Amino acid sequence: MNIDSRPRYAILIFLSLLLGCRGSQPEKPVEISLKLAKSHIKAGEYLWYMLEMKNVGHKPLTVDDPLWFKQGYAGLDWSVTGPQTRLDIIGPDSKPAHRLNMPYGFHGEHHFWANDCGGGKTCDDPRLWKKTLRGGETFAATPSMVAPIRAKRPWALDDAGDMRDIPQVPKGLTPDQVQTLRKKWKDTVEGSGYLMGDPTFRSTETKSAVDRPNGYRVLDVYNFDTPGNYRMRFTYGPFDFGTEDSLREHVAKLAIIPDTFIKNLVEEWGWPKWLLSLSGDPLNRYLMSKGWPKETRVFLFESNWVTFEVETSPFPEHLFPHRTGKTPEQQKKTEWLRRKMKESFTWDDKSAAPAKGRR
């Protein structure tokens, strides 16, 4: 062996060992895991969970499922939304639990939670709903954060506004005093545990907001008001097809230029040979166009099942008006709750007490 060729052979041996260590790309490149912040909650209390996805292969893949960025997509039917992550919850009666039609109450005034897309920025912009996972990387569904206060909509009839916004601003106050009162009202509402989803919590002078598990998100679209044991899991189906055959059938319908036509252009008509790169397995091309490894052959990814118990709540049902739909009875409960909040709110400046009624 020529002495000068030794470094070259060493490099080749190193590269072959490196490629061997990486191994082949798995047909099932994704693992889904689910865990709960706590396995016992009170009836009417929100459940907090953490959903994670790990790329167990060595090729990157793209996640653009809205549920991983917006918690409000949990429990929606695939037939309505198209491909996305499905949530299955089995109740104490062994029947599926169903999400609420209007989980946020009358005109959304109880919409207290949003998702953090980084740096305290909410995930409301759909352009943020995309993530590329490198090989071995783990991605957690965006955690929950306290939503910014929604401004009252003057064009919407009977819009009660966000409950965290003060019902009426007293006259004759300076801007600093108004700001102080708004903050105190907001802290009072957010410190009311039965509003934020934890009926066991009550605000104190040193703690004015509900403790939120770091990195977890709230499941505020389900009403766990029936005591008993529940089971829960997520199923990720990025292509809305559970088997290779069903996806191949779908891809075949999308094919515009058959492979045989491309080969004829090159072999019979002398077109450039690089066109052959467009031929091959249509499924591979489809996967690569979606940002997934072409070796993928498993298309449904199930998380582990988790169990939790719902215990009887010591608080009456009227403390949860935001759990029901938009009905006259629900509106009465909402107004009752507003009156209670106003009565329990203490003003530092007695002369700045708000007048009755709303703006």
Protein Blocks (a to p, Z undefined) as FASTA:
>chain_A
ZZklmmmmmmmmmmmmmmmmnopadfblbccddddfbfcdcehiacddddddddfbfbdc
ddfbfklmmmklgopafklnopadddddddfkopacdddfblnoghhlmmmbccdeeghi
ackbmklmccdddehiacddddddddddddddfkbghilbjfkbcfbacehiafklmmmm
mmmmmmmmmmmmklnopakbccdfklccdcddehiacdfkbccfbgcdddddddddfkop
abfklmmmmmmmmpmbdfklmmmmmmmnopafklmmmgcjfklmmmmmnopafkbcbfbd
cdddddddddddfbdfklmmmlpccdfklmmmmmmmmmmmmmmpccfblmlpccedjZZ
